[in-house]
């Protein structure tokens, strides 16, 4: 039973990526939500914990599923929100 669990997780992840690849707008919206969530957590933690590396997750997902132009836009947005998280 435990040996099959990683297979189920991988299958679920593949289904999510298949869903996103068929709908680039959903991938972009998911990227925006992830950037907003990471920015809120980054702002809340202040200087003690820096979460900058987490911004690579939505950038990678959007770039992979929706193209480099939209991925670049998410990267610019993530950079701006990361910079604004220092304004505390």
C-alpha positions as CSV (number, residue, x, y, z in Angstrom):
1,X,0.0,0.0,0.0
2,X,2.7,2.5,0.9
3,X,4.7,1.7,-2.3
4,X,1.8,2.8,-4.4
5,X,1.4,6.2,-2.7
6,X,4.2,7.9,-4.6
7,X,2.7,6.6,-7.9
8,X,-0.6,8.2,-6.9
9,X,1.0,11.5,-6.1
10,X,2.9,11.5,-9.4
11,X,-0.3,10.7,-11.3
12,X,-2.2,13.5,-9.6
13,X,0.6,15.9,-10.4
14,X,0.6,14.8,-14.1
15,X,-3.2,15.3,-14.2
16,X,-2.8,18.9,-12.9
17,X,-0.1,19.7,-15.4
18,X,-2.2,18.2,-18.2
19,X,-5.2,20.3,-17.1
20,X,-3.0,23.5,-17.0
21,X,-1.4,22.8,-20.4
22,X,-4.8,22.7,-22.0
23,X,-5.8,26.0,-20.4
24,X,-3.0,28.5,-20.4
25,X,-5.3,31.2,-18.8
26,X,-5.8,28.9,-15.8
27,X,-2.1,28.5,-15.5
28,X,-1.6,32.3,-15.5
29,X,-4.3,32.7,-12.9
30,X,-2.8,30.0,-10.7
31,X,0.6,31.8,-11.1
32,X,-0.9,35.1,-10.0
33,X,-2.5,33.5,-7.0
34,X,0.7,31.8,-6.0
35,X,2.7,35.0,-6.4
36,X,0.1,36.8,-4.2
37,X,0.3,34.1,-1.6
38,X,4.1,34.0,-1.5
39,X,4.2,37.8,-1.4
40,X,1.8,37.9,1.6
41,X,3.8,35.3,3.4
42,X,7.1,37.1,2.6
43,X,5.7,40.4,3.9
44,X,4.3,38.7,7.0
45,X,7.6,37.1,7.9
46,X,9.7,40.2,7.5
47,X,13.4,40.0,7.4
48,X,13.6,36.9,9.5
49,X,12.7,34.4,6.8
50,X,13.2,35.3,3.1
51,X,11.0,33.4,0.7
52,X,12.5,34.7,-2.6
53,X,13.3,31.3,-3.9
54,X,9.6,30.3,-3.7
55,X,8.8,32.8,-6.4
56,X,10.5,30.5,-8.9
57,X,7.6,28.0,-8.6
58,X,4.8,30.1,-10.2
59,X,7.3,31.5,-12.7
60,X,8.3,28.0,-13.8
61,X,4.7,26.7,-13.9
62,X,3.5,29.6,-16.0
63,X,6.5,29.6,-18.3
64,X,6.1,25.8,-18.9
65,X,2.4,25.8,-19.4
66,X,1.6,29.2,-20.9
67,X,4.8,30.3,-22.8
68,X,7.8,32.4,-22.2
69,X,6.0,35.7,-22.7
70,X,3.5,35.1,-19.9
71,X,6.2,33.6,-17.8
72,X,8.3,36.7,-18.2
73,X,5.3,38.8,-17.1
74,X,4.9,36.7,-14.0
75,X,8.7,37.1,-13.4
76,X,8.4,40.8,-13.5
77,X,5.4,40.8,-11.2
78,X,7.2,38.5,-8.8
79,X,10.2,40.8,-8.8
80,X,8.1,43.8,-8.0
81,X,6.2,42.1,-5.2
82,X,9.5,40.8,-3.8
83,X,10.9,44.3,-3.8
84,X,7.8,45.7,-2.2
85,X,8.0,43.2,0.6
86,X,11.1,45.1,1.9
87,X,9.0,48.2,2.4
88,X,8.1,47.3,6.0
